[in-house]
Amino acid sequence: MKISVDEDKCCGAGSCVLSAPEVFDQRDDDGIVVLLDATPPERLHAAAREAASVCPTAAIMVTEE
């Protein structure tokens, strides 16, 4: 799995952090997504997919490798 984010699309909702806190964080100043792990271990794949699916602006892209 490979994850990428489009910071320009991010609205700072934080749903990704709630779904996968080991993979995503938010910048303190504006709440924009911060990708902590672009290739998370398998144990985090389901959470990362959930984070992508609940993102209100589709700013998270997951590629299965």
Distance bins in CASP14 RR format, pairs under 12 A and 6 or more apart:
PFRMAT RR
TARGET T0000
AUTHOR 0000-0000-0000
RMODE 2
METHOD distances of the structure
MODEL  1
1 20 0 0 0 0 0 1 0 0 0 0 0
1 23 0 0 0 0 1 0 0 0 0 0 0
1 37 0 0 0 0 1 0 0 0 0 0 0
1 38 0 0 0 0 1 0 0 0 0 0 0
1 39 1 0 0 1 0 0 0 0 0 0 0
1 40 1 0 0 1 0 0 0 0 0 0 0
1 41 0 0 0 0 1 0 0 0 0 0 0
1 42 1 0 0 1 0 0 0 0 0 0 0
1 43 0 0 0 0 0 1 0 0 0 0 0
1 44 0 0 0 0 1 0 0 0 0 0 0
1 45 1 0 1 0 0 0 0 0 0 0 0
1 46 0 0 0 0 0 1 0 0 0 0 0
1 47 0 0 0 0 0 1 0 0 0 0 0
1 48 1 0 0 1 0 0 0 0 0 0 0
1 49 0 0 0 0 1 0 0 0 0 0 0
1 51 0 0 0 0 0 1 0 0 0 0 0
1 52 0 0 0 0 0 1 0 0 0 0 0
1 60 0 0 0 0 0 1 0 0 0 0 0
1 61 0 0 0 0 0 1 0 0 0 0 0
1 62 1 0 0 1 0 0 0 0 0 0 0
1 63 1 0 0 1 0 0 0 0 0 0 0
1 64 1 0 1 0 0 0 0 0 0 0 0
1 65 1 0 0 1 0 0 0 0 0 0 0
2 23 0 0 0 0 0 1 0 0 0 0 0
2 35 0 0 0 0 0 1 0 0 0 0 0
2 37 0 0 0 0 0 1 0 0 0 0 0
2 38 1 0 0 1 0 0 0 0 0 0 0
2 39 1 0 1 0 0 0 0 0 0 0 0
2 40 0 0 0 0 1 0 0 0 0 0 0
2 45 0 0 0 0 0 1 0 0 0 0 0
2 48 0 0 0 0 0 1 0 0 0 0 0
2 52 0 0 0 0 0 1 0 0 0 0 0
2 60 0 0 0 0 0 1 0 0 0 0 0
2 61 0 0 0 0 1 0 0 0 0 0 0
2 62 1 0 0 1 0 0 0 0 0 0 0
2 63 1 0 1 0 0 0 0 0 0 0 0
2 64 0 0 0 0 1 0 0 0 0 0 0
2 65 1 0 1 0 0 0 0 0 0 0 0
3 16 0 0 0 0 1 0 0 0 0 0 0
3 20 0 0 0 0 1 0 0 0 0 0 0
3 22 0 0 0 0 0 1 0 0 0 0 0
3 23 1 0 0 1 0 0 0 0 0 0 0
3 24 0 0 0 0 1 0 0 0 0 0 0
3 33 0 0 0 0 0 1 0 0 0 0 0
3 34 0 0 0 0 0 1 0 0 0 0 0
3 35 1 0 0 1 0 0 0 0 0 0 0
3 36 0 0 0 0 1 0 0 0 0 0 0
3 37 1 0 0 1 0 0 0 0 0 0 0
3 38 1 0 1 0 0 0 0 0 0 0 0
3 39 1 0 0 1 0 0 0 0 0 0 0
3 40 1 0 0 1 0 0 0 0 0 0 0
3 44 0 0 0 0 1 0 0 0 0 0 0
3 45 0 0 0 0 1 0 0 0 0 0 0
3 47 0 0 0 0 0 1 0 0 0 0 0
3 48 1 0 1 0 0 0 0 0 0 0 0
3 49 0 0 0 0 1 0 0 0 0 0 0
3 51 0 0 0 0 1 0 0 0 0 0 0
3 52 1 0 0 1 0 0 0 0 0 0 0
3 55 0 0 0 0 0 1 0 0 0 0 0
3 59 0 0 0 0 0 1 0 0 0 0 0
3 60 1 0 0 1 0 0 0 0 0 0 0
3 61 1 0 0 1 0 0 0 0 0 0 0
3 62 1 0 1 0 0 0 0 0 0 0 0
3 63 1 0 0 1 0 0 0 0 0 0 0
3 64 0 0 0 0 0 1 0 0 0 0 0
3 65 0 0 0 0 0 1 0 0 0 0 0
4 23 0 0 0 0 0 1 0 0 0 0 0
4 24 0 0 0 0 0 1 0 0 0 0 0
4 33 0 0 0 0 0 1 0 0 0 0 0
4 35 1 0 0 1 0 0 0 0 0 0 0
4 37 0 0 0 0 0 1 0 0 0 0 0
4 38 1 0 0 1 0 0 0 0 0 0 0
4 39 0 0 0 0 0 1 0 0 0 0 0
4 48 0 0 0 0 0 1 0 0 0 0 0
4 52 0 0 0 0 0 1 0 0 0 0 0
4 58 0 0 0 0 0 1 0 0 0 0 0
4 59 0 0 0 0 1 0 0 0 0 0 0
4 60 1 0 0 1 0 0 0 0 0 0 0
4 61 1 0 1 0 0 0 0 0 0 0 0
4 62 0 0 0 0 1 0 0 0 0 0 0
4 63 1 0 0 1 0 0 0 0 0 0 0
5 12 0 0 0 0 0 1 0 0 0 0 0
5 16 0 0 0 0 1 0 0 0 0 0 0
5 17 0 0 0 0 0 1 0 0 0 0 0
5 20 0 0 0 0 0 1 0 0 0 0 0
5 23 0 0 0 0 0 1 0 0 0 0 0
5 24 1 0 0 1 0 0 0 0 0 0 0
5 25 0 0 0 0 0 1 0 0 0 0 0
5 26 0 0 0 0 0 1 0 0 0 0 0
5 27 0 0 0 0 0 1 0 0 0 0 0
5 32 0 0 0 0 1 0 0 0 0 0 0
5 33 1 0 1 0 0 0 0 0 0 0 0
5 34 0 0 0 0 1 0 0 0 0 0 0
5 35 1 0 1 0 0 0 0 0 0 0 0
5 36 0 0 0 0 0 1 0 0 0 0 0
5 37 0 0 0 0 0 1 0 0 0 0 0
5 38 0 0 0 0 1 0 0 0 0 0 0
5 48 0 0 0 0 0 1 0 0 0 0 0
5 51 0 0 0 0 1 0 0 0 0 0 0
5 52 0 0 0 0 1 0 0 0 0 0 0
5 55 0 0 0 0 1 0 0 0 0 0 0
5 57 0 0 0 0 0 1 0 0 0 0 0
5 58 0 0 0 0 0 1 0 0 0 0 0
5 59 1 0 1 0 0 0 0 0 0 0 0
5 60 1 0 1 0 0 0 0 0 0 0 0
5 61 1 0 0 1 0 0 0 0 0 0 0
5 62 0 0 0 0 0 1 0 0 0 0 0
6 32 0 0 0 0 0 1 0 0 0 0 0
6 33 0 0 0 0 1 0 0 0 0 0 0
6 35 0 0 0 0 0 1 0 0 0 0 0
6 52 0 0 0 0 0 1 0 0 0 0 0
6 55 0 0 0 0 1 0 0 0 0 0 0
6 57 0 0 0 0 1 0 0 0 0 0 0
6 58 0 0 0 0 1 0 0 0 0 0 0
6 59 1 0 1 0 0 0 0 0 0 0 0
6 60 0 0 0 0 1 0 0 0 0 0 0
6 61 1 0 0 1 0 0 0 0 0 0 0
7 24 0 0 0 0 0 1 0 0 0 0 0
7 26 0 0 0 0 0 1 0 0 0 0 0
7 27 0 0 0 0 1 0 0 0 0 0 0
7 30 0 0 0 0 1 0 0 0 0 0 0
7 31 0 0 0 0 0 1 0 0 0 0 0
7 32 1 0 1 0 0 0 0 0 0 0 0
7 33 1 0 0 1 0 0 0 0 0 0 0
7 34 0 0 0 0 1 0 0 0 0 0 0
7 35 0 0 0 0 1 0 0 0 0 0 0
7 57 0 0 0 0 0 1 0 0 0 0 0
7 59 1 0 0 1 0 0 0 0 0 0 0
7 60 0 0 0 0 0 1 0 0 0 0 0
8 32 0 0 0 0 1 0 0 0 0 0 0
8 33 0 0 0 0 0 1 0 0 0 0 0
8 57 0 0 0 0 1 0 0 0 0 0 0
8 58 0 0 0 0 0 1 0 0 0 0 0
8 59 0 0 0 0 1 0 0 0 0 0 0
9 16 0 0 0 0 0 1 0 0 0 0 0
9 32 0 0 0 0 1 0 0 0 0 0 0
9 33 0 0 0 0 1 0 0 0 0 0 0
9 55 0 0 0 0 1 0 0 0 0 0 0
9 56 0 0 0 0 1 0 0 0 0 0 0
9 57 1 0 1 0 0 0 0 0 0 0 0
9 58 1 0 0 1 0 0 0 0 0 0 0
9 59 1 1 0 0 0 0 0 0 0 0 0
9 60 0 0 0 0 1 0 0 0 0 0 0
9 61 0 0 0 0 1 0 0 0 0 0 0
10 16 0 0 0 0 1 0 0 0 0 0 0
10 17 0 0 0 0 0 1 0 0 0 0 0
10 24 0 0 0 0 0 1 0 0 0 0 0
10 25 0 0 0 0 0 1 0 0 0 0 0
10 26 0 0 0 0 1 0 0 0 0 0 0
10 27 0 0 0 0 1 0 0 0 0 0 0
10 30 0 0 0 0 1 0 0 0 0 0 0
10 31 1 0 0 1 0 0 0 0 0 0 0
10 32 1 0 1 0 0 0 0 0 0 0 0
10 33 1 0 1 0 0 0 0 0 0 0 0
10 34 0 0 0 0 1 0 0 0 0 0 0
10 35 0 0 0 0 0 1 0 0 0 0 0
10 51 0 0 0 0 0 1 0 0 0 0 0
10 55 0 0 0 0 1 0 0 0 0 0 0
10 56 0 0 0 0 1 0 0 0 0 0 0
10 57 1 0 0 1 0 0 0 0 0 0 0
10 58 0 0 0 0 1 0 0 0 0 0 0
10 59 1 0 1 0 0 0 0 0 0 0 0
10 60 0 0 0 0 1 0 0 0 0 0 0
11 26 0 0 0 0 0 1 0 0 0 0 0
11 30 0 0 0 0 0 1 0 0 0 0 0
11 31 0 0 0 0 1 0 0 0 0 0 0
11 32 0 0 0 0 1 0 0 0 0 0 0
11 33 0 0 0 0 1 0 0 0 0 0 0
11 55 0 0 0 0 1 0 0 0 0 0 0
11 56 1 0 0 1 0 0 0 0 0 0 0
11 57 1 0 1 0 0 0 0 0 0 0 0
11 58 0 0 0 0 0 1 0 0 0 0 0
11 59 1 0 0 1 0 0 0 0 0 0 0
12 18 0 0 0 0 0 1 0 0 0 0 0
12 24 0 0 0 0 0 1 0 0 0 0 0
12 25 0 0 0 0 0 1 0 0 0 0 0
12 26 1 0 0 1 0 0 0 0 0 0 0
12 27 0 0 0 0 1 0 0 0 0 0 0
12 28 0 0 0 0 0 1 0 0 0 0 0
12 29 0 0 0 0 0 1 0 0 0 0 0
12 30 1 0 0 1 0 0 0 0 0 0 0
12 31 1 0 1 0 0 0 0 0 0 0 0
12 32 1 0 1 0 0 0 0 0 0 0 0
12 33 1 0 0 1 0 0 0 0 0 0 0
12 34 0 0 0 0 0 1 0 0 0 0 0
12 55 0 0 0 0 1 0 0 0 0 0 0
12 56 0 0 0 0 1 0 0 0 0 0 0
12 57 0 0 0 0 1 0 0 0 0 0 0
12 59 0 0 0 0 1 0 0 0 0 0 0
12 60 0 0 0 0 0 1 0 0 0 0 0
13 19 0 0 0 0 0 1 0 0 0 0 0
13 24 0 0 0 0 0 1 0 0 0 0 0
13 26 0 0 0 0 1 0 0 0 0 0 0
13 31 0 0 0 0 1 0 0 0 0 0 0
13 32 0 0 0 0 0 1 0 0 0 0 0
13 33 0 0 0 0 1 0 0 0 0 0 0
13 51 0 0 0 0 0 1 0 0 0 0 0
13 54 0 0 0 0 1 0 0 0 0 0 0
13 55 1 0 0 1 0 0 0 0 0 0 0
13 56 1 0 1 0 0 0 0 0 0 0 0
13 57 1 0 0 1 0 0 0 0 0 0 0
13 58 0 0 0 0 0 1 0 0 0 0 0
13 59 0 0 0 0 1 0 0 0 0 0 0
13 60 0 0 0 0 0 1 0 0 0 0 0
14 20 0 0 0 0 0 1 0 0 0 0 0
14 21 0 0 0 0 0 1 0 0 0 0 0
14 24 1 0 0 1 0 0 0 0 0 0 0
14 25 0 0 0 0 1 0 0 0 0 0 0
14 26 1 0 1 0 0 0 0 0 0 0 0
14 27 0 0 0 0 0 1 0 0 0 0 0
14 30 0 0 0 0 0 1 0 0 0 0 0
14 31 1 0 0 1 0 0 0 0 0 0 0
14 32 0 0 0 0 1 0 0 0 0 0 0
14 33 1 0 0 1 0 0 0 0 0 0 0
14 34 0 0 0 0 0 1 0 0 0 0 0
14 51 0 0 0 0 1 0 0 0 0 0 0
14 54 0 0 0 0 1 0 0 0 0 0 0
14 55 0 0 0 0 1 0 0 0 0 0 0
14 56 0 0 0 0 1 0 0 0 0 0 0
14 57 0 0 0 0 0 1 0 0 0 0 0
14 59 0 0 0 0 0 1 0 0 0 0 0
14 60 0 0 0 0 0 1 0 0 0 0 0
15 21 0 0 0 0 0 1 0 0 0 0 0
15 24 0 0 0 0 1 0 0 0 0 0 0
15 26 0 0 0 0 0 1 0 0 0 0 0
15 31 0 0 0 0 0 1 0 0 0 0 0
15 33 0 0 0 0 1 0 0 0 0 0 0
15 47 0 0 0 0 0 1 0 0 0 0 0
15 50 0 0 0 0 1 0 0 0 0 0 0
15 51 1 0 0 1 0 0 0 0 0 0 0
15 52 0 0 0 0 0 1 0 0 0 0 0
15 53 0 0 0 0 1 0 0 0 0 0 0
15 54 1 0 1 0 0 0 0 0 0 0 0
15 55 1 0 0 1 0 0 0 0 0 0 0
15 56 1 0 0 1 0 0 0 0 0 0 0
15 57 0 0 0 0 0 1 0 0 0 0 0
15 58 0 0 0 0 0 1 0 0 0 0 0
15 59 0 0 0 0 0 1 0 0 0 0 0
15 60 0 0 0 0 1 0 0 0 0 0 0
16 22 0 0 0 0 0 1 0 0 0 0 0
16 23 1 0 0 1 0 0 0 0 0 0 0
16 24 1 0 1 0 0 0 0 0 0 0 0
16 25 0 0 0 0 1 0 0 0 0 0 0
16 26 0 0 0 0 1 0 0 0 0 0 0
16 31 0 0 0 0 0 1 0 0 0 0 0
16 32 0 0 0 0 0 1 0 0 0 0 0
16 33 1 0 1 0 0 0 0 0 0 0 0
16 34 0 0 0 0 1 0 0 0 0 0 0
16 35 0 0 0 0 1 0 0 0 0 0 0
16 36 0 0 0 0 0 1 0 0 0 0 0
16 47 0 0 0 0 1 0 0 0 0 0 0
16 48 0 0 0 0 1 0 0 0 0 0 0
16 49 0 0 0 0 0 1 0 0 0 0 0
16 50 0 0 0 0 1 0 0 0 0 0 0
16 51 1 0 1 0 0 0 0 0 0 0 0
16 52 1 0 0 1 0 0 0 0 0 0 0
16 53 0 0 0 0 0 1 0 0 0 0 0
16 54 1 0 0 1 0 0 0 0 0 0 0
16 55 1 0 1 0 0 0 0 0 0 0 0
16 56 0 0 0 0 1 0 0 0 0 0 0
16 57 0 0 0 0 0 1 0 0 0 0 0
16 58 0 0 0 0 0 1 0 0 0 0 0
16 59 0 0 0 0 1 0 0 0 0 0 0
16 60 1 0 0 1 0 0 0 0 0 0 0
16 61 0 0 0 0 0 1 0 0 0 0 0
16 62 0 0 0 0 0 1 0 0 0 0 0
17 23 0 0 0 0 1 0 0 0 0 0 0
17 24 1 0 1 0 0 0 0 0 0 0 0
17 25 1 0 0 1 0 0 0 0 0 0 0
17 26 1 0 1 0 0 0 0 0 0 0 0
17 27 0 0 0 0 0 1 0 0 0 0 0
17 31 0 0 0 0 1 0 0 0 0 0 0
17 32 0 0 0 0 0 1 0 0 0 0 0
17 33 1 0 0 1 0 0 0 0 0 0 0
17 34 0 0 0 0 1 0 0 0 0 0 0
17 35 0 0 0 0 0 1 0 0 0 0 0
17 36 0 0 0 0 1 0 0 0 0 0 0
17 47 0 0 0 0 0 1 0 0 0 0 0
17 48 0 0 0 0 0 1 0 0 0 0 0
17 50 0 0 0 0 0 1 0 0 0 0 0
17 51 0 0 0 0 1 0 0 0 0 0 0
17 54 0 0 0 0 0 1 0 0 0 0 0
17 55 0 0 0 0 0 1 0 0 0 0 0
17 60 0 0 0 0 0 1 0 0 0 0 0
18 24 0 0 0 0 1 0 0 0 0 0 0
18 25 0 0 0 0 0 1 0 0 0 0 0
18 26 0 0 0 0 0 1 0 0 0 0 0
18 47 0 0 0 0 1 0 0 0 0 0 0
18 50 0 0 0 0 1 0 0 0 0 0 0
18 51 0 0 0 0 1 0 0 0 0 0 0
18 54 0 0 0 0 1 0 0 0 0 0 0
18 55 0 0 0 0 0 1 0 0 0 0 0
19 33 0 0 0 0 0 1 0 0 0 0 0
19 44 0 0 0 0 0 1 0 0 0 0 0
19 46 0 0 0 0 1 0 0 0 0 0 0
19 47 1 0 1 0 0 0 0 0 0 0 0
19 48 0 0 0 0 1 0 0 0 0 0 0
19 49 0 0 0 0 1 0 0 0 0 0 0
19 50 1 0 1 0 0 0 0 0 0 0 0
19 51 1 1 0 0 0 0 0 0 0 0 0
19 52 0 0 0 0 1 0 0 0 0 0 0
19 53 0 0 0 0 1 0 0 0 0 0 0
19 54 1 0 1 0 0 0 0 0 0 0 0
19 55 0 0 0 0 1 0 0 0 0 0 0
19 60 0 0 0 0 1 0 0 0 0 0 0
19 62 0 0 0 0 0 1 0 0 0 0 0
20 33 0 0 0 0 0 1 0 0 0 0 0
20 35 0 0 0 0 0 1 0 0 0 0 0
20 36 0 0 0 0 1 0 0 0 0 0 0
20 37 0 0 0 0 1 0 0 0 0 0 0
20 40 1 0 0 1 0 0 0 0 0 0 0
20 41 0 0 0 0 0 1 0 0 0 0 0
20 43 0 0 0 0 0 1 0 0 0 0 0
20 44 1 0 0 1 0 0 0 0 0 0 0
20 45 0 0 0 0 1 0 0 0 0 0 0
20 46 0 0 0 0 1 0 0 0 0 0 0
20 47 1 1 0 0 0 0 0 0 0 0 0
20 48 1 0 1 0 0 0 0 0 0 0 0
20 49 0 0 0 0 1 0 0 0 0 0 0
20 50 1 0 0 1 0 0 0 0 0 0 0
20 51 1 0 1 0 0 0 0 0 0 0 0
20 52 0 0 0 0 1 0 0 0 0 0 0
20 53 0 0 0 0 0 1 0 0 0 0 0
20 54 0 0 0 0 1 0 0 0 0 0 0
20 55 0 0 0 0 0 1 0 0 0 0 0
20 60 0 0 0 0 1 0 0 0 0 0 0
20 62 0 0 0 0 0 1 0 0 0 0 0
21 34 0 0 0 0 0 1 0 0 0 0 0
21 36 0 0 0 0 1 0 0 0 0 0 0
21 37 0 0 0 0 0 1 0 0 0 0 0
21 40 0 0 0 0 0 1 0 0 0 0 0
21 44 0 0 0 0 1 0 0 0 0 0 0
21 47 0 0 0 0 1 0 0 0 0 0 0
21 48 0 0 0 0 0 1 0 0 0 0 0
21 50 0 0 0 0 0 1 0 0 0 0 0
21 51 0 0 0 0 1 0 0 0 0 0 0
22 35 0 0 0 0 0 1 0 0 0 0 0
22 36 1 0 0 1 0 0 0 0 0 0 0
22 37 1 0 0 1 0 0 0 0 0 0 0
22 40 1 0 0 1 0 0 0 0 0 0 0
22 41 0 0 0 0 1 0 0 0 0 0 0
22 43 0 0 0 0 1 0 0 0 0 0 0
22 44 1 0 1 0 0 0 0 0 0 0 0
22 45 0 0 0 0 0 1 0 0 0 0 0
22 47 1 0 0 1 0 0 0 0 0 0 0
22 48 0 0 0 0 1 0 0 0 0 0 0
22 51 0 0 0 0 0 1 0 0 0 0 0
23 33 0 0 0 0 0 1 0 0 0 0 0
23 34 0 0 0 0 0 1 0 0 0 0 0
23 35 1 0 0 1 0 0 0 0 0 0 0
23 36 1 0 1 0 0 0 0 0 0 0 0
23 37 1 0 1 0 0 0 0 0 0 0 0
23 38 0 0 0 0 1 0 0 0 0 0 0
23 39 0 0 0 0 1 0 0 0 0 0 0
23 40 1 0 1 0 0 0 0 0 0 0 0
23 41 0 0 0 0 1 0 0 0 0 0 0
23 43 0 0 0 0 0 1 0 0 0 0 0
23 44 1 0 1 0 0 0 0 0 0 0 0
23 45 0 0 0 0 1 0 0 0 0 0 0
23 46 0 0 0 0 0 1 0 0 0 0 0
23 47 1 0 0 1 0 0 0 0 0 0 0
23 48 1 0 1 0 0 0 0 0 0 0 0
23 49 0 0 0 0 0 1 0 0 0 0 0
23 50 0 0 0 0 0 1 0 0 0 0 0
23 51 1 0 0 1 0 0 0 0 0 0 0
23 52 0 0 0 0 1 0 0 0 0 0 0
23 60 0 0 0 0 1 0 0 0 0 0 0
23 62 0 0 0 0 0 1 0 0 0 0 0
24 31 0 0 0 0 0 1 0 0 0 0 0
24 32 0 0 0 0 0 1 0 0 0 0 0
24 33 1 0 1 0 0 0 0 0 0 0 0
24 34 1 0 0 1 0 0 0 0 0 0 0
24 35 1 0 0 1 0 0 0 0 0 0 0
24 36 1 0 0 1 0 0 0 0 0 0 0
24 37 0 0 0 0 1 0 0 0 0 0 0
24 38 0 0 0 0 0 1 0 0 0 0 0
24 40 0 0 0 0 1 0 0 0 0 0 0
24 44 0 0 0 0 0 1 0 0 0 0 0
24 47 0 0 0 0 1 0 0 0 0 0 0
24 48 0 0 0 0 1 0 0 0 0 0 0
24 50 0 0 0 0 0 1 0 0 0 0 0
24 51 1 0 0 1 0 0 0 0 0 0 0
24 52 0 0 0 0 1 0 0 0 0 0 0
24 54 0 0 0 0 0 1 0 0 0 0 0
24 55 0 0 0 0 1 0 0 0 0 0 0
24 59 0 0 0 0 0 1 0 0 0 0 0
24 60 1 0 0 1 0 0 0 0 0 0 0
24 62 0 0 0 0 0 1 0 0 0 0 0
25 31 0 0 0 0 1 0 0 0 0 0 0
25 32 0 0 0 0 0 1 0 0 0 0 0
25 33 1 0 0 1 0 0 0 0 0 0 0
25 34 1 0 1 0 0 0 0 0 0 0 0
25 35 0 0 0 0 1 0 0 0 0 0 0
25 36 1 0 1 0 0 0 0 0 0 0 0
25 37 0 0 0 0 0 1 0 0 0 0 0
25 51 0 0 0 0 0 1 0 0 0 0 0
26 32 1 0 0 1 0 0 0 0 0 0 0
26 33 1 0 0 1 0 0 0 0 0 0 0
26 34 1 0 0 1 0 0 0 0 0 0 0
26 35 0 0 0 0 0 1 0 0 0 0 0
26 36 0 0 0 0 0 1 0 0 0 0 0
26 59 0 0 0 0 0 1 0 0 0 0 0
27 33 1 0 0 1 0 0 0 0 0 0 0
27 34 1 0 1 0 0 0 0 0 0 0 0
27 35 0 0 0 0 0 1 0 0 0 0 0
28 34 0 0 0 0 1 0 0 0 0 0 0
31 59 0 0 0 0 0 1 0 0 0 0 0
32 57 0 0 0 0 0 1 0 0 0 0 0
32 59 0 0 0 0 1 0 0 0 0 0 0
33 51 0 0 0 0 1 0 0 0 0 0 0
33 52 0 0 0 0 0 1 0 0 0 0 0
33 55 0 0 0 0 1 0 0 0 0 0 0
33 56 0 0 0 0 0 1 0 0 0 0 0
33 57 0 0 0 0 1 0 0 0 0 0 0
33 58 0 0 0 0 0 1 0 0 0 0 0
33 59 1 0 0 1 0 0 0 0 0 0 0
33 60 1 0 0 1 0 0 0 0 0 0 0
33 61 0 0 0 0 0 1 0 0 0 0 0
34 59 0 0 0 0 0 1 0 0 0 0 0
34 60 0 0 0 0 0 1 0 0 0 0 0
35 48 0 0 0 0 0 1 0 0 0 0 0
35 51 0 0 0 0 0 1 0 0 0 0 0
35 52 0 0 0 0 0 1 0 0 0 0 0
35 59 0 0 0 0 0 1 0 0 0 0 0
35 60 0 0 0 0 1 0 0 0 0 0 0
35 61 0 0 0 0 0 1 0 0 0 0 0
35 62 0 0 0 0 0 1 0 0 0 0 0
36 44 0 0 0 0 0 1 0 0 0 0 0
36 48 0 0 0 0 0 1 0 0 0 0 0
36 51 0 0 0 0 0 1 0 0 0 0 0
37 43 0 0 0 0 0 1 0 0 0 0 0
37 44 1 0 0 1 0 0 0 0 0 0 0
37 45 0 0 0 0 0 1 0 0 0 0 0
37 47 0 0 0 0 0 1 0 0 0 0 0
37 48 0 0 0 0 1 0 0 0 0 0 0
37 51 0 0 0 0 0 1 0 0 0 0 0
38 44 0 0 0 0 0 1 0 0 0 0 0
38 48 0 0 0 0 0 1 0 0 0 0 0
38 60 0 0 0 0 0 1 0 0 0 0 0
38 61 0 0 0 0 0 1 0 0 0 0 0
38 62 0 0 0 0 0 1 0 0 0 0 0
38 63 0 0 0 0 0 1 0 0 0 0 0
38 65 0 0 0 0 0 1 0 0 0 0 0
39 45 0 0 0 0 0 1 0 0 0 0 0
39 48 0 0 0 0 0 1 0 0 0 0 0
39 62 0 0 0 0 0 1 0 0 0 0 0
39 63 0 0 0 0 0 1 0 0 0 0 0
39 64 0 0 0 0 0 1 0 0 0 0 0
39 65 0 0 0 0 1 0 0 0 0 0 0
40 46 0 0 0 0 0 1 0 0 0 0 0
40 47 0 0 0 0 1 0 0 0 0 0 0
40 48 1 0 1 0 0 0 0 0 0 0 0
40 49 0 0 0 0 0 1 0 0 0 0 0
40 51 0 0 0 0 0 1 0 0 0 0 0
40 52 0 0 0 0 0 1 0 0 0 0 0
40 62 0 0 0 0 1 0 0 0 0 0 0
40 65 0 0 0 0 0 1 0 0 0 0 0
41 47 0 0 0 0 0 1 0 0 0 0 0
41 48 0 0 0 0 0 1 0 0 0 0 0
42 48 0 0 0 0 0 1 0 0 0 0 0
42 49 0 0 0 0 0 1 0 0 0 0 0
42 64 0 0 0 0 0 1 0 0 0 0 0
42 65 0 0 0 0 0 1 0 0 0 0 0
44 50 0 0 0 0 0 1 0 0 0 0 0
44 51 0 0 0 0 1 0 0 0 0 0 0
44 62 0 0 0 0 0 1 0 0 0 0 0
45 51 0 0 0 0 0 1 0 0 0 0 0
45 52 0 0 0 0 0 1 0 0 0 0 0
45 62 0 0 0 0 1 0 0 0 0 0 0
45 63 0 0 0 0 0 1 0 0 0 0 0
45 64 0 0 0 0 1 0 0 0 0 0 0
45 65 0 0 0 0 0 1 0 0 0 0 0
46 52 0 0 0 0 0 1 0 0 0 0 0
46 53 0 0 0 0 0 1 0 0 0 0 0
46 62 0 0 0 0 0 1 0 0 0 0 0
47 53 0 0 0 0 0 1 0 0 0 0 0
47 54 0 0 0 0 0 1 0 0 0 0 0
47 60 0 0 0 0 0 1 0 0 0 0 0
47 62 0 0 0 0 0 1 0 0 0 0 0
48 54 0 0 0 0 0 1 0 0 0 0 0
48 55 0 0 0 0 0 1 0 0 0 0 0
48 60 0 0 0 0 1 0 0 0 0 0 0
48 61 0 0 0 0 0 1 0 0 0 0 0
48 62 1 0 0 1 0 0 0 0 0 0 0
48 63 0 0 0 0 0 1 0 0 0 0 0
48 64 0 0 0 0 0 1 0 0 0 0 0
49 55 0 0 0 0 0 1 0 0 0 0 0
49 60 0 0 0 0 1 0 0 0 0 0 0
49 61 0 0 0 0 0 1 0 0 0 0 0
49 62 1 0 1 0 0 0 0 0 0 0 0
49 63 0 0 0 0 0 1 0 0 0 0 0
49 64 0 0 0 0 1 0 0 0 0 0 0
50 60 0 0 0 0 0 1 0 0 0 0 0
50 62 0 0 0 0 0 1 0 0 0 0 0
51 58 0 0 0 0 0 1 0 0 0 0 0
51 59 0 0 0 0 0 1 0 0 0 0 0
51 60 1 0 1 0 0 0 0 0 0 0 0
51 61 0 0 0 0 0 1 0 0 0 0 0
51 62 0 0 0 0 1 0 0 0 0 0 0
52 58 1 0 0 1 0 0 0 0 0 0 0
52 59 0 0 0 0 1 0 0 0 0 0 0
52 60 1 0 1 0 0 0 0 0 0 0 0
52 61 1 0 0 1 0 0 0 0 0 0 0
52 62 1 0 1 0 0 0 0 0 0 0 0
52 63 0 0 0 0 0 1 0 0 0 0 0
52 64 0 0 0 0 0 1 0 0 0 0 0
53 60 0 0 0 0 1 0 0 0 0 0 0
53 61 0 0 0 0 0 1 0 0 0 0 0
53 62 0 0 0 0 1 0 0 0 0 0 0
54 60 0 0 0 0 1 0 0 0 0 0 0
55 61 0 0 0 0 1 0 0 0 0 0 0
55 62 0 0 0 0 0 1 0 0 0 0 0
END
